[in-house]
Amino acid sequence: MEYKQVILVREDLKLPKGKMAAQSAHASVEAVLKSDKEMIKKWRSSGMAKVVLKVKDKDELYKFIQLAKDSDLVTSVITDAGRTTVEPGTVTCGAIGPDEETEIDTITGKLKLA
C-alpha cells in the first residue's frame, strides 16, 4: 500500500516560490503533528511522499479540507502571520494526510500540480 500527503496552495495569492515553500512546510508539519503515530510510521517507511496541488481560492481550499474531514482524514489549514507577503490572517494553504494514497486521491485526484 502507498501513502502520501497533499498540500493545497491557493493559486489566487500568487505567492513567491519561497513563501509558497515555507507555507507548504507549515501545512505539512502541522498535519503530521496531528496524525496517528502508526500512520506516520507507514508513511515514513514508504518514502514520505508529498504532492503540492493548486486550488483557485480560499473557498476551494476549504471545500477540499471539508471533504477530507468528512472522510476522517487528518487536515491542517495555515493562516499567515503577515510579516512579509500577505496580510495578517490570510489563509494560504492546507494539508491532507498523510494517509493511504487511494483515500486522498478520491478527494484531490483531479487537482493540478502547483
C-alpha positions as CSV (number, residue, x, y, z in Angstrom):
1,M,0.0,0.0,0.0
2,E,1.2,3.5,-0.8
3,Y,0.9,6.5,1.5
4,K,1.2,10.3,0.8
5,Q,0.3,13.7,1.9
6,V,-1.1,16.5,-0.3
7,I,-0.6,20.2,0.3
8,L,-3.2,22.5,-1.2
9,V,-1.9,26.0,-2.1
10,R,-4.1,28.9,-3.1
11,E,-3.4,30.0,-6.7
12,D,-5.1,33.4,-6.3
13,L,-2.5,34.7,-3.9
14,K,0.3,34.2,-6.4
15,L,2.8,33.6,-3.6
16,P,6.5,33.8,-4.4
17,K,8.2,30.4,-4.6
18,G,10.0,30.8,-1.3
19,K,6.8,31.9,0.5
20,M,4.9,29.0,-1.0
21,A,7.6,26.6,0.1
22,A,7.5,27.9,3.7
23,Q,3.7,27.8,3.9
24,S,3.6,24.3,2.4
25,A,6.1,23.2,5.0
26,H,4.0,24.7,7.8
27,A,0.9,22.8,6.5
28,S,2.8,19.5,6.2
29,V,4.3,19.7,9.7
30,E,1.0,20.7,11.3
31,A,-0.8,17.8,9.7
32,V,1.9,15.3,10.7
33,L,1.8,16.6,14.3
34,K,-2.0,15.8,14.3
35,S,-1.5,12.3,12.8
36,D,-1.6,8.9,14.3
37,K,1.8,7.5,15.1
38,E,1.2,4.3,13.2
39,M,0.1,6.2,10.1
40,I,3.2,8.3,10.3
41,K,5.4,5.2,10.5
42,K,3.7,3.7,7.4
43,W,4.1,7.0,5.5
44,R,7.8,7.3,6.5
45,S,8.6,3.8,5.5
46,S,7.0,4.4,2.1
47,G,9.1,7.5,1.4
48,M,7.1,10.3,2.9
49,A,5.6,11.3,-0.4
50,K,4.2,14.9,-0.5
51,V,2.4,16.4,-3.5
52,V,1.7,20.1,-3.8
53,L,-1.6,20.9,-5.6
54,K,-3.2,24.2,-6.5
55,V,-6.7,25.3,-5.6
56,K,-8.1,28.5,-7.0
57,D,-9.0,30.3,-3.8
58,K,-9.9,30.1,-0.1
59,D,-13.4,28.8,-0.8
60,E,-12.0,25.9,-2.9
61,L,-9.3,25.2,-0.2
62,Y,-12.0,24.9,2.5
63,K,-14.1,22.7,0.2
64,F,-11.3,20.1,-0.2
65,I,-10.4,20.3,3.5
66,Q,-14.0,19.7,4.5
67,L,-14.3,16.7,2.1
68,A,-11.1,15.3,3.7
69,K,-12.5,15.8,7.2
70,D,-15.8,14.2,6.2
71,S,-13.6,11.1,5.2
72,D,-11.9,11.1,8.6
73,L,-8.6,12.3,7.1
74,V,-6.2,14.5,9.1
75,T,-6.1,18.1,7.8
76,S,-4.4,21.4,8.6
77,V,-5.1,24.9,7.4
78,I,-2.4,27.6,7.6
79,T,-3.1,31.2,8.4
80,D,-0.1,33.5,7.8
81,A,1.2,35.9,10.4
82,G,1.5,38.6,7.7
83,R,5.1,39.6,8.3
84,T,6.2,39.5,4.7
85,T,4.0,38.9,1.6
86,V,0.3,38.8,2.6
87,E,-1.9,40.5,5.2
88,P,-2.1,39.0,8.7
89,G,-4.7,36.3,9.0
90,T,-4.6,35.3,5.3
91,V,-5.3,31.6,4.8
92,T,-2.5,30.4,2.5
93,C,-2.7,26.7,2.2
94,G,-3.7,23.4,3.9
95,A,-2.6,19.8,4.0
96,I,-4.4,16.4,3.9
97,G,-2.8,13.3,5.3
98,P,-0.5,11.5,5.5
99,D,-2.8,8.6,4.7
100,E,-3.5,6.0,2.1
101,E,-2.9,7.3,-1.4
102,T,-6.2,5.9,-2.7
103,E,-8.1,7.7,0.1
104,I,-6.6,11.1,-0.6
105,D,-6.8,10.7,-4.4
106,T,-10.6,10.2,-4.0
107,I,-10.7,13.8,-2.9
108,T,-7.9,15.6,-4.6
109,G,-7.2,13.3,-7.6
110,K,-8.4,15.8,-10.2
111,L,-6.4,18.8,-8.9
112,K,-3.3,20.0,-10.9
113,L,0.2,20.3,-9.6
114,A,1.2,23.7,-8.2
